[in-house]
Amino acid sequence: MRTLQSPLCTLEPQVVAHAAEMFLVLSDPAIYEHEGEPPPSAHRLADGYRRRESRLSPDGSEKLLNWVVRLPTGELTGYVQATVLRTGASYVGFEFASRYWRRGLGTASVGAVLEELTSTYGVHTVAAVLKTANFRSMGLLRRLGFEPASPEQAAEFESESDEMVLLFRCACRVAERP
């Protein structure tokens, strides 16, 4: 897993050393308008980061790719994560502190991860599962080229009744698998 660059920010592979600073970023209640909740403590967040540093699911069948997003000023703004499945599909997710919304950081960061998933990990399809009321994230994903999944496709990605699945079809190319 490598560091990624975008015109607006740098995406660093997430490690336990990021936990204290990310705890402050992820304590923003606005992030959890549609689902989830802030981490209970920096210590618990560090424990989760430590477990994910292997970059593999517990059974070794999936790659767990997590990046923190850093501005040129040095501030952390949020994260982008991807789970790469054996099938060549991937899930993608992201969270950014509200003070960084509407600056293009999400589009730049998720776009950099999409490129990495295609070029390095050979991913052909990326799915984002989100609450249907989350119009802000839906807009970001649509700007990047994600499209609504059919009901059959959505069932493959195990969405719930109040969620939708958006899919991104990656450009086909031969990639080296790390």
DRENMIVEX-18579 format. One line per field, with one value per residue (C-alpha): residue number from 1; residue in three letters; y, x, z negated. Coordinates in nm, 3 decimals. Layout:
<pts>
pos c(NUM:...)
code c(ALA:...)
yy c(Y:...)
xx c(X:...)
zz c(Z:...)
</pts>
This chain:
<pts>
pos c(1:2:3:4:5:6:7:8:9:10:11:12:13:14:15:16:17:18:19:20:21:22:23:24:25:26:27:28:29:30:31:32:33:34:35:36:37:38:39:40:41:42:43:44:45:46:47:48:49:50:51:52:53:54:55:56:57:58:59:60:61:62:63:64:65:66:67:68:69:70:71:72:73:74:75:76:77:78:79:80:81:82:83:84:85:86:87:88:89:90:91:92:93:94:95:96:97:98:99:100:101:102:103:104:105:106:107:108:109:110:111:112:113:114:115:116:117:118:119:120:121:122:123:124:125:126:127:128:129:130:131:132:133:134:135:136:137:138:139:140:141:142:143:144:145:146:147:148:149:150:151:152:153:154:155:156:157:158:159:160:161:162:163:164:165:166:167:168:169:170:171:172:173:174:175:176:177:178)
code c(MET:ARG:THR:LEU:GLN:SER:PRO:LEU:CYS:THR:LEU:GLU:PRO:GLN:VAL:VAL:ALA:HIS:ALA:ALA:GLU:MET:PHE:LEU:VAL:LEU:SER:ASP:PRO:ALA:ILE:TYR:GLU:HIS:GLU:GLY:GLU:PRO:PRO:PRO:SER:ALA:HIS:ARG:LEU:ALA:ASP:GLY:TYR:ARG:ARG:ARG:GLU:SER:ARG:LEU:SER:PRO:ASP:GLY:SER:GLU:LYS:LEU:LEU:ASN:TRP:VAL:VAL:ARG:LEU:PRO:THR:GLY:GLU:LEU:THR:GLY:TYR:VAL:GLN:ALA:THR:VAL:LEU:ARG:THR:GLY:ALA:SER:TYR:VAL:GLY:PHE:GLU:PHE:ALA:SER:ARG:TYR:TRP:ARG:ARG:GLY:LEU:GLY:THR:ALA:SER:VAL:GLY:ALA:VAL:LEU:GLU:GLU:LEU:THR:SER:THR:TYR:GLY:VAL:HIS:THR:VAL:ALA:ALA:VAL:LEU:LYS:THR:ALA:ASN:PHE:ARG:SER:MET:GLY:LEU:LEU:ARG:ARG:LEU:GLY:PHE:GLU:PRO:ALA:SER:PRO:GLU:GLN:ALA:ALA:GLU:PHE:GLU:SER:GLU:SER:ASP:GLU:MET:VAL:LEU:LEU:PHE:ARG:CYS:ALA:CYS:ARG:VAL:ALA:GLU:ARG:PRO)
yy c(0.000:0.333:0.705:0.866:1.223:1.441:1.807:1.904:1.656:1.353:1.018:0.837:0.468:0.471:0.356:0.357:0.680:0.863:0.769:1.065:1.324:1.128:1.101:1.479:1.471:1.187:1.352:1.594:1.508:1.634:1.330:1.101:1.269:0.958:0.670:0.562:0.734:0.887:0.659:0.628:0.715:0.770:0.447:0.240:0.407:0.317:-0.046:-0.061:0.101:-0.148:-0.444:-0.302:-0.238:-0.592:-0.470:-0.808:-0.928:-1.177:-1.472:-1.322:-1.319:-0.941:-0.649:-0.368:-0.044:0.266:0.610:0.928:1.249:1.527:1.886:2.057:2.251:1.921:1.895:1.562:1.601:1.249:0.913:0.697:0.320:0.037:-0.333:-0.535:-0.865:-1.177:-1.126:-0.808:-0.588:-0.341:-0.140:0.221:0.449:0.786:1.039:1.398:1.650:1.897:2.197:2.043:1.975:2.143:2.204:1.922:1.710:1.417:1.414:1.441:1.177:0.919:0.977:0.901:0.581:0.474:0.516:0.315:0.037:0.004:0.042:-0.146:-0.388:-0.483:-0.384:-0.378:-0.261:-0.035:-0.024:0.243:0.158:0.463:0.583:0.712:1.038:1.106:1.345:1.501:1.171:1.070:1.391:1.332:0.977:1.078:1.346:1.067:0.854:0.620:0.508:0.346:-0.033:-0.240:-0.418:-0.743:-0.575:-0.405:-0.743:-0.868:-0.589:-0.661:-0.318:-0.253:-0.109:0.249:0.227:0.249:0.104:0.310:0.138:0.259:0.053:0.085:0.116:-0.225:-0.263:-0.519:-0.454:-0.604:-0.737:-0.650)
xx c(0.000:0.143:0.093:-0.134:-0.122:-0.403:-0.388:-0.551:-0.414:-0.203:-0.349:-0.124:-0.164:-0.347:-0.138:-0.184:0.020:-0.269:-0.523:-0.490:-0.523:-0.795:-0.991:-1.030:-1.137:-1.385:-1.536:-1.731:-2.101:-2.202:-2.030:-2.286:-2.603:-2.707:-2.540:-2.265:-2.125:-1.792:-1.520:-1.550:-1.183:-0.851:-0.732:-1.013:-0.951:-0.581:-0.673:-0.880:-0.604:-0.351:-0.569:-0.605:-0.232:-0.200:-0.416:-0.596:-0.931:-0.904:-0.948:-0.705:-0.962:-0.994:-0.753:-0.837:-0.698:-0.727:-0.582:-0.593:-0.629:-0.380:-0.382:-0.059:-0.082:-0.041:-0.397:-0.579:-0.928:-1.073:-1.018:-1.096:-1.116:-1.155:-1.217:-1.092:-1.273:-1.133:-1.385:-1.208:-1.484:-1.433:-1.630:-1.533:-1.620:-1.510:-1.560:-1.443:-1.484:-1.759:-1.526:-1.366:-1.689:-1.749:-1.379:-1.331:-1.128:-1.369:-1.382:-1.003:-0.938:-1.192:-1.084:-0.722:-0.833:-1.039:-0.732:-0.522:-0.780:-0.781:-0.411:-0.259:-0.523:-0.697:-1.042:-1.314:-1.616:-1.638:-1.953:-2.057:-2.343:-2.502:-2.821:-3.068:-3.096:-2.722:-2.744:-2.404:-2.215:-2.443:-2.351:-1.980:-2.004:-2.218:-1.957:-1.697:-1.910:-2.089:-2.432:-2.725:-2.712:-3.001:-3.202:-3.021:-2.681:-2.776:-2.870:-2.516:-2.378:-2.622:-2.781:-3.060:-3.403:-3.299:-2.975:-2.877:-2.584:-2.390:-2.144:-1.834:-1.706:-1.327:-1.143:-1.005:-0.629:-0.377:-0.258:0.005:-0.143:0.064)
zz c(0.000:0.097:0.037:0.296:0.424:0.551:0.649:0.316:0.064:-0.020:-0.118:-0.367:-0.453:-0.786:-1.084:-1.460:-1.487:-1.315:-1.584:-1.822:-1.547:-1.367:-1.692:-1.685:-1.318:-1.375:-1.686:-1.461:-1.523:-1.176:-1.020:-1.182:-1.055:-0.861:-1.043:-1.278:-1.582:-1.685:-1.821:-2.201:-2.264:-2.092:-2.255:-2.099:-1.763:-1.791:-1.865:-1.546:-1.342:-1.483:-1.376:-1.024:-0.973:-0.836:-0.543:-0.542:-0.674:-0.964:-0.724:-0.471:-0.190:-0.155:-0.133:-0.377:-0.240:-0.458:-0.394:-0.601:-0.402:-0.477:-0.349:-0.238:-0.570:-0.755:-0.889:-0.870:-0.724:-0.717:-0.554:-0.252:-0.281:-0.035:-0.084:0.213:0.259:0.426:0.708:0.823:0.685:0.403:0.152:0.090:-0.202:-0.331:-0.610:-0.635:-0.916:-0.825:-0.821:-0.508:-0.318:0.019:0.089:0.342:0.098:0.108:0.486:0.514:0.246:0.357:0.719:0.626:0.452:0.756:0.975:0.729:0.707:1.086:1.157:0.863:0.737:1.064:0.937:1.204:1.001:0.696:0.483:0.237:0.003:-0.156:-0.320:-0.061:-0.259:-0.232:0.062:-0.003:0.039:0.325:0.510:0.458:0.591:0.890:0.983:0.994:1.229:0.988:1.108:0.925:0.912:1.037:0.764:0.850:0.826:0.500:0.352:0.425:0.205:-0.080:-0.112:-0.360:-0.275:-0.362:-0.161:0.200:0.389:0.638:0.872:1.052:1.343:1.362:1.689:1.781:1.777:1.670:1.316:1.094:0.774:0.468)
</pts>
